[in-house]
Amino acid sequence: MMSEENFTLKNFVPRYSFYPLYSAWPKEIMTESKSLIKTTYYQEMESAKDILIYIHIPYCQELCNFCGLNVKITKSKDEINSFVDHLIKEIKNSPRCSNVKGVSIGGGTPNFLPAKELERLIVFLHQHFNLSSEAHLQIEIDPRYITLDQLNIFQKFNFKNLIVGLIDFNSDVLALSNRHQGPNQAAGLELILNQNYFSVTAEIIAGLAMQSKESIKFTLDYCLNSGVNSFNIYPLFIAPWNPNSKIHIQITQNNKSANFSDNRFELFKFACDYLKSHHITSVGPGHFATPDHWWNDKLQKEDLCYCISGVFPFIVDHMLSFGPSAISSSSSIVCANEKVTDRYLSLIQKKEDCHSSFFVKSKSQIAFQELINQLFAKSQTKIPSEILENPSFLINKKIIVELELAKIEDQSIKMTSLGREYFGHLLHLLDPKI
């Protein structure tokens, strides 16, 4: 139960990009239970509809000081090239799903893979899952390393969306974030946009050291003037496993005599408000798009979904994920792969199970996942009894209404435009936490 009486939009909340949150998972599952759970998981996946495939490619050339993801720093081309072999082995031993509607490739830096290896992976995915020409394919891109050969492959296989990590265009901000070759960002973005084929989403992070409203404004203006038609704005997450991320707190509080959390929120809010002032509409937490973008079209048709890989044009009932730390979710079970890349590769090589943990969802968690999907797609839905009867709901219902995140009447909830923009805050207050 929440005890935060002073909860505001400034509170930093989980992204709820997958649910249940990993922190709620049990630490250990008995071996005999794990076998039964895995059997159920396979059955649910193989009979599922509307499946999303997620591929995690962990490799990066350097560790950015804002990174909170599972990455491995390497310059070894042999290791990178052999990674696709291991991925293919894992996929061959996974549930054989026939209703895959989308594929998302993230990282790490997916385009750190050479063009030849990317194509080999994509060809295998098409053949193994019998992907249709209508399947929604998207990939995360570091524009500093993108090549024309890679873009030609994405176009050949009809990738709909490229998520481009631009972060910020200010050289001081990039240097303090250990993100070098800053000018190559602009050249990479130009190369992508010149193809005149892809929908391009720019990822911007708010709250970085030395970042200002002026640098964010410059970055957003550059993107808008270049033809970028959608944005992911993320407040900086200080990852405890990335000690270098604390530099953003130290520099912000030393140089600005400002509270880091307040400064992060102000920069995030400025970025969101600036986009809205340019008629770029909010479709979800930090997600913005031009009025003619497919996000808005799918939002009107109540088909938009929010999950770990971003925004998708169909409701994701099941997600099948591959690679180190990848999280999969069936009707009643969530499972995670081994986090450490070297251990993951070793398990695959030995033909052992690379799943490190399983979690069986409670009735409340299954109901809450359905609420997440319905509320994001339709803006209004019936509140499940499992939430209505939870003691925390009686407390948090008042906060939701006072913050104008939603209107709640009897057993129904109608999300406001502010609730959509701060969707994570709304879910945090609705979460039964069981």
C-alpha positions in Angstrom: 0.0 0.0 0.0 1.3 3.5 -0.8 1.8 5.9 2.0 2.9 8.9 -0.1 0.4 11.6 0.8 2.4 14.2 -1.1 2.6 12.2 -4.3 3.0 14.5 -7.3 3.9 14.3 -11.0 7.5 15.1 -9.9 7.7 11.6 -8.4 9.9 9.3 -10.4 8.0 6.1 -11.0 8.7 2.8 -12.8 8.1 2.8 -16.6 5.7 -0.2 -16.4 7.0 -1.2 -19.8 6.5 -4.8 -18.6 4.4 -6.1 -15.7 4.7 -7.4 -13.1 7.7 -5.3 -12.3 10.9 -7.4 -11.9 11.3 -6.2 -8.2 8.1 -8.2 -7.4 9.4 -11.5 -8.7 10.3 -14.3 -6.2 14.0 -15.0 -5.7 13.8 -18.7 -6.1 11.5 -21.3 -7.7 11.8 -25.0 -6.9 13.2 -27.1 -9.7 10.1 -29.3 -10.0 7.8 -26.2 -10.1 10.0 -24.7 -12.7 9.5 -27.6 -15.1 5.7 -27.4 -14.7 5.7 -23.6 -15.2 7.9 -23.9 -18.3 5.5 -26.5 -19.8 2.5 -24.1 -19.2 4.5 -21.2 -20.6 5.2 -23.1 -23.8 1.6 -24.1 -24.2 0.3 -20.6 -23.7 2.8 -19.1 -26.2 2.1 -21.7 -28.9 -1.6 -21.1 -28.7 -1.4 -17.3 -28.4 -2.6 -14.6 -30.8 -1.0 -11.2 -31.3 2.6 -12.1 -30.3 5.4 -9.6 -30.2 9.0 -10.8 -30.7 11.7 -8.9 -28.9 15.4 -9.4 -29.6 18.0 -7.9 -27.2 21.4 -7.2 -28.7 23.6 -6.1 -25.7 26.7 -4.9 -27.5 28.0 -1.3 -27.4 31.4 0.3 -28.2 31.3 2.4 -25.0 29.2 2.8 -21.9 27.1 5.9 -21.9 26.9 7.6 -18.5 23.1 7.7 -18.7 22.6 4.0 -19.6 20.4 1.9 -17.4 20.2 -1.0 -19.8 21.9 -4.4 -19.9 24.9 -3.9 -22.2 28.3 -5.3 -22.8 31.2 -3.2 -24.0 33.3 -4.8 -26.7 35.3 -4.2 -29.8 35.7 -7.8 -30.7 34.1 -8.5 -34.1 34.4 -12.2 -33.6 32.3 -12.1 -30.5 29.7 -9.9 -32.1 29.5 -12.1 -35.2 29.1 -15.3 -33.2 26.3 -13.7 -31.1 23.8 -14.2 -34.0 24.6 -17.9 -34.0 23.7 -18.1 -30.3 20.5 -16.1 -30.8 19.4 -18.5 -33.6 20.1 -21.5 -31.4 17.9 -20.0 -28.6 15.1 -19.2 -31.0 15.1 -22.7 -32.5 14.5 -24.1 -28.9 11.7 -21.6 -28.1 8.0 -22.0 -28.4 7.0 -22.3 -32.1 4.6 -19.4 -32.5 2.5 -18.9 -35.6 0.8 -15.6 -34.8 3.6 -13.1 -34.7 2.4 -9.6 -35.5 5.6 -7.7 -34.8 9.3 -7.8 -34.1 11.3 -5.2 -32.1 15.1 -5.3 -32.0 16.7 -3.3 -29.2 19.9 -3.1 -27.1 22.5 -2.1 -26.5 23.2 -1.0 -30.0 21.5 -3.3 -32.6 23.2 -1.6 -35.5 26.6 -2.4 -33.9 26.1 -5.7 -35.7 27.6 -5.7 -39.2 25.0 -5.5 -42.0 25.7 -9.1 -43.0 24.9 -10.4 -39.5 21.8 -8.2 -39.2 20.5 -9.6 -42.5 21.2 -13.2 -41.4 19.2 -12.6 -38.2 16.3 -11.0 -40.0 16.1 -13.7 -42.7 16.0 -16.3 -40.0 13.2 -14.5 -38.1 11.1 -14.3 -41.2 11.6 -18.0 -42.0 11.2 -19.4 -38.5 8.1 -17.4 -37.5 6.7 -17.1 -41.1 6.3 -13.4 -40.8 3.7 -11.8 -43.0 4.4 -8.7 -45.1 2.1 -6.8 -42.7 4.2 -7.6 -39.6 5.3 -4.5 -37.8 9.1 -4.4 -37.6 11.2 -1.8 -35.8 14.8 -1.4 -34.5 16.7 0.9 -32.2 19.5 2.8 -34.0 22.6 4.7 -32.8 22.9 7.2 -35.6 26.7 7.6 -35.1 27.2 4.1 -36.5 24.5 3.6 -39.0 25.5 2.6 -42.6 23.7 2.7 -45.9 24.1 -1.1 -46.2 22.2 -1.5 -42.9 19.4 0.9 -44.0 19.1 -0.9 -47.3 18.5 -4.1 -45.3 15.9 -2.5 -43.1 14.1 -1.2 -46.3 14.4 -4.6 -48.0 12.6 -6.3 -45.1 10.0 -3.5 -44.7 11.0 -2.2 -41.3 8.3 0.3 -40.4 10.0 2.3 -37.6 13.5 3.3 -36.7 14.0 4.5 -33.1 17.0 6.8 -33.2 19.0 7.5 -30.0 19.8 11.2 -30.4 19.9 12.0 -26.6 20.9 15.7 -27.1 22.9 17.7 -29.7 24.9 19.8 -27.2 28.6 18.7 -27.4 29.2 19.4 -23.6 26.2 17.3 -22.7 27.3 14.5 -24.9 30.9 14.6 -23.6 29.8 14.3 -20.0 27.6 11.4 -21.0 30.6 9.6 -22.5 28.9 9.8 -25.9 31.6 10.8 -28.3 31.6 11.6 -32.0 28.6 13.9 -31.4 28.6 15.5 -34.8 28.1 12.1 -36.4 24.6 12.0 -34.8 23.5 14.7 -37.3 25.1 13.0 -40.2 23.5 9.6 -39.3 20.1 11.2 -38.8 20.3 12.9 -42.2 21.3 9.6 -43.8 18.3 7.9 -42.3 15.8 10.6 -43.3 17.2 10.9 -46.8 15.9 7.4 -47.5 12.4 8.9 -47.3 11.1 5.4 -46.3 11.0 5.0 -42.5 9.0 6.4 -39.8 11.6 7.9 -37.4 11.3 8.2 -33.7 13.9 10.4 -31.9 14.8 9.4 -28.4 15.7 12.3 -26.1 16.8 12.1 -22.4 16.0 14.9 -20.0 18.0 15.5 -16.9 21.6 15.1 -18.1 24.6 17.0 -16.7 25.0 20.4 -18.3 21.7 20.0 -20.1 19.5 23.1 -20.3 16.1 24.1 -21.7 18.1 25.8 -24.5 19.9 22.6 -25.5 16.7 20.6 -25.4 15.0 23.2 -27.5 17.8 23.1 -30.0 17.7 19.3 -30.2 13.9 19.3 -30.7 14.0 22.1 -33.3 16.7 20.3 -35.2 14.6 17.1 -35.3 11.3 18.9 -36.2 13.0 20.8 -39.0 14.7 17.7 -40.3 11.4 15.8 -40.6 11.3 13.6 -37.5 7.7 12.7 -36.9 7.7 11.1 -33.4 9.6 11.4 -30.2 10.3 9.4 -27.0 11.2 11.7 -24.2 12.7 9.9 -21.2 13.6 11.4 -17.8 17.1 10.3 -16.8 17.2 7.1 -14.8 20.1 6.8 -12.3 21.0 3.1 -12.6 22.6 1.7 -9.5 24.6 -0.8 -11.6 26.1 2.1 -13.7 28.1 4.2 -11.1 29.1 6.7 -13.8 25.4 7.8 -14.0 25.9 9.6 -10.6 27.9 12.3 -12.5 24.6 13.8 -13.6 23.5 14.3 -10.0 26.9 15.7 -8.8 27.3 18.2 -11.7 23.7 19.4 -11.6 23.8 20.1 -7.9 27.3 21.7 -8.0 26.7 23.9 -11.0 23.1 24.9 -10.6 22.7 24.6 -6.9 19.5 22.8 -7.9 17.9 19.6 -6.6 18.6 16.9 -9.2 15.1 15.4 -9.2 13.4 18.8 -9.5 15.8 19.8 -12.4 15.2 16.5 -14.2 11.4 16.9 -13.9 11.6 20.5 -15.1 13.6 19.6 -18.2 11.3 16.6 -18.9 8.2 18.8 -18.6 9.8 21.5 -20.7 10.5 19.0 -23.5 6.9 17.7 -23.4 5.3 21.1 -23.3 7.6 22.4 -26.1 6.4 19.5 -28.4 2.8 20.1 -27.5 3.2 23.8 -28.4 4.2 22.7 -31.9 1.1 20.6 -32.2 2.9 17.3 -31.5 0.4 15.2 -29.6 1.0 13.0 -26.6 0.1 9.4 -27.2 1.6 8.0 -24.0 4.2 8.5 -21.3 6.9 10.7 -23.0 5.7 9.5 -26.5 4.7 12.2 -29.0 3.8 12.2 -32.6 2.7 14.5 -35.4 -1.1 14.4 -36.1 -0.6 12.4 -39.3 1.7 9.8 -37.7 0.4 6.2 -37.5 0.5 6.4 -33.6 -2.3 8.9 -33.7 -4.2 6.9 -36.3 -4.0 3.7 -34.2 -4.9 5.7 -31.1 -8.2 6.8 -32.8 -8.9 3.2 -33.8 -8.2 2.0 -30.2 -5.4 -0.3 -31.4 -2.4 1.3 -29.8 -0.3 -0.7 -27.2 2.5 0.3 -24.8 5.1 -2.2 -23.8 8.8 -2.8 -23.1 9.7 -2.0 -26.8 7.7 1.2 -27.1 4.4 1.8 -28.8 2.9 -0.8 -31.2 -0.1 -0.8 -33.6 -1.8 -3.8 -32.0 -2.6 -5.0 -28.5 0.4 -7.2 -27.3 -1.1 -10.1 -25.4 2.1 -12.2 -25.4 5.7 -11.2 -25.8 8.4 -13.7 -26.7 11.9 -12.3 -26.1 15.5 -13.5 -26.9 19.0 -12.5 -25.8 20.6 -11.8 -22.4 18.2 -10.3 -19.8 15.2 -10.6 -22.2 11.8 -10.8 -20.5 8.9 -12.8 -22.0 5.3 -12.8 -21.0 2.5 -15.3 -21.7 -1.1 -15.3 -20.3 -0.1 -16.3 -16.8 3.7 -16.5 -16.7 6.6 -14.1 -17.1 10.2 -15.4 -17.5 13.6 -13.7 -17.8 16.8 -14.8 -19.5 20.2 -14.9 -17.8 21.3 -11.3 -17.5 25.1 -11.7 -17.9 26.0 -11.9 -21.6 28.9 -14.3 -21.2 26.8 -16.7 -19.0 23.9 -16.5 -21.5 26.3 -17.4 -24.3 27.7 -20.3 -22.3 24.3 -21.7 -21.5 23.3 -21.6 -25.2 26.6 -23.2 -26.2 26.0 -26.1 -23.6 22.4 -26.5 -24.9 21.1 -25.6 -21.4 18.1 -23.5 -20.4 19.0 -19.8 -20.6 16.0 -18.8 -18.5 17.1 -17.6 -15.1 13.8 -17.0 -13.4 10.0 -17.5 -13.8 7.1 -15.7 -12.2 3.5 -16.9 -12.1 1.1 -14.0 -12.2 -1.6 -13.7 -9.5 -5.2 -13.0 -10.5 -4.7 -9.4 -9.5 -1.6 -9.1 -11.7 -3.4 -10.7 -14.7 -6.3 -8.3 -14.2 -4.0 -5.3 -13.9 -2.1 -6.2 -17.1 -5.5 -6.3 -18.9 -6.3 -2.9 -17.4 -3.0 -1.5 -18.7 -3.8 -2.7 -22.3 -7.4 -1.5 -22.3 -6.7 1.8 -20.7 -3.9 2.7 -23.0 -5.8 1.6 -26.1 -9.3 3.0 -25.3 -8.6 5.6 -22.6 -11.4 4.2 -20.5 -12.3 0.8 -19.1 -13.9 -1.1 -16.3 -11.8 -1.3 -13.1 -11.3 -5.0 -12.2 -12.7 -6.1 -8.9 -9.2 -7.2 -7.8 -8.2 -3.5 -7.9 -11.4 -2.1 -6.5 -11.2 -4.3 -3.5 -7.5 -3.5 -2.8 -7.0 -1.2 0.2 -4.5 0.9 -1.6 -7.1 1.8 -4.3 -9.2 3.7 -1.7 -6.3 5.9 -0.8 -4.9 6.4 -4.3 -8.2 7.0 -6.0 -8.3 10.4 -4.4 -4.8 11.2 -5.6 -5.6 10.2 -9.1 -8.6 12.5 -9.2 -6.8 15.4 -7.6 -3.9 15.2 -10.0 -6.5 15.1 -12.9 -5.0 11.9 -14.3 -8.4 10.2 -14.6 -12.1 10.4 -13.8 -13.3 7.5 -11.7 -17.0 6.7 -11.3 -18.3 3.6 -9.7 -16.4 0.8 -11.5 -15.1 2.7 -14.5 -12.1 4.8 -15.1 -11.6 7.4 -17.9 -8.1 8.6 -18.5 -7.5 12.3 -19.2 -5.0 13.7 -21.7 -2.7 14.4 -18.7 -3.2 10.8 -17.5 -2.0 9.6 -20.9 1.0 11.8 -20.8 1.8 10.6 -17.3 0.6 7.0 -17.8 3.3 5.5 -15.6 2.2 7.7 -12.6 -1.4 6.6 -13.2 -0.5 3.0 -13.2 1.7 3.4 -10.1 -1.3 4.6 -8.2 -3.6 1.9 -9.6 -1.1 -1.0 -9.2 -2.5 -3.5 -6.6 1.1 -4.4 -5.7 0.2 -8.0 -4.9 
